């Protein structure tokens, strides 16, 4: 999915949460468009008036982006409602307060109070952030939530993000993603040699080792690039956001499963000083709202993906195909090396990797005799 430098429009129509802080003069001093962190470095601390805290949440989603922007707004509004208006959060889409993909730095520096984004965007800070979003053949949505909340993941995440003055919480999951849109049929792993494929890391590194030419494109350019032949294939998310973009009009084959993002988590990151300044009850409310929105967004993605898959199947213009078993096996073998390398970068990365792998092994053992076995039995013969 990774929305690297995207420019995507969609039909959710969500808008930013309305400001309730009295005083236009105060708002003019604290809310303003920024062209970069330098321009906003002098921004004041969150406004507090009459017992109300007005916080600024920056996102890496353009306004109206299918699934993501609406979830960020819903999180903000639920926090405001649950705190009886004590905490108001104004949502700024990508580029409205700080440039896209500078959200982490903005919150770390105190320029903004919260971000809503994917942790794998911070790979240049530490590759270990990948584990809290998605890695190839990693956790499903339920497993990621379980590891973070009950397997020691949150404590490790706190240690990692705390180095950058941030407290992060899971607050959205896309569910299992699709493998991507192709203009040629994939019969073997050799078909990836020379294939011009749009996919970001860490999944992209797996494809590079198969000989693919990995391309990074803004989301708004994918459809035209596929139509023109500039690229041969591209991943995105799933039927709901993919068809909103128009990818089903640009490619002939739609492959599954998405080995690279089996359950992509999105986080809300909170400036650590802001987090520590909240009383315990308000911190618990924010944690509860984040957990609730994680579950709600996953249900929203799964429900809409199922609906839009039905529409795609009914149209009959695209062949929906599973990657051949030999290809999935090649993905798996290479993914083990790529993920191990991410976990070997430094002592904290190794600690996170070891915790992740231990929990993953237990989750696989349980799911094989529980959910996986049931789903196999439920499948039509």
C-alpha positions, 0 to 999 in steps of 0.5 A: 500500500505505502502511499509514497508521495501520493496524490490521490482523490477519492469519494469519501468526502470527509472533511477536517474536524471543525474548530471549537476554540473561541477567538478568531485572533487566537486561531490566526496566530496558531493555525497557518499553512506551512511550506516546511518545518523551517517555516513553522519552527516557531509555532506555539504550544497547543492552545489551552483556553477555558479548559479546552486543549486544541491539538493539531494532527497532521496526516500523510493523506490527501483530503478525501483519500479513500479509507485513510482520511476519513478514519483520521477525522473519525479518530479526532472527533471521537476523542473530542466527544469522549472527553466532553470537548476537553481535547479538540483535535484539528486534522490537517491533510497532507500539505496543509500544515506541513509537507507530506512525509514530514509529519514525523519530524513535525511531531517530534519537534513539537511543530504539530501535536499528533500525526496519522500515518504509516510507521514504515515511512520512517525507515530512514530513522530506523528500519525497525519501524517497519515492524509496526506497520507491515513486513513481508509475510509478517502479521495479519491485522489481528496478530499485529494488534495482539503483539503490540498490546499483549506480546510486548510490542508496545513497550518496544515501540515506546522505546523506539519512538521515544528516542524521537520524542513520540508516543505511538499507538495503532489506530487503523488497519487495511487488512490483507492487501492484494498482490497488485495489478499487472499487464502480463500474466505471471507464470513463474518467478522468472517473469519478474526479471526486468518487470517494471513494478511500482512497489515500495520497500521492504516488499520492493527489495524482495522483488529486486532480488527476483530481478524486477526493476522497482519504480517509485511513483506518486499514487496519482501517476500509477494509472497513466503509467500502467496505461502508457506502458511506463510500468508493467505492474503496481501494487496499491491496497485492495479493491475498494481504494484501488478501484476508486483510483481507477486501476481496474481500467488500466491493467488486465490482471489482479493478483493475490495474495499481497505477501508484502503487506499482510495486515498494514497498521497505521499509527497515531503518533503523539508528541511525547511532551503532550502525551505526558502532560495529559492526565491519566484518564485522558491518556486512557481515553485516547488509547481506547479510541485508537483501539476502537478505530483500529477495529472499526477501520479494519471492518470498514476496509474488509466490508468495502473490499468485499463489495468492490471485489464483487463489482470487479468480478461482475464487470468481468474485464479483469482476471483475478488470479492467485500468484502461482504457488512456486512464486509465493514460495520464492517470495517467502524464501527471499522475504525471510532474508530481507526481514532478518536484515531489517532486524539486524541493524542495531541492538534495539532492532534485533530485540524488536525482531526477536520479539516479533518472530517469537510471537509470529511463530506462536500465532502461526501455530495457533491459527493453523488449528484455529482460524486457518483450519476453520476457513479451509473447512468453510471454503466451498468444495 
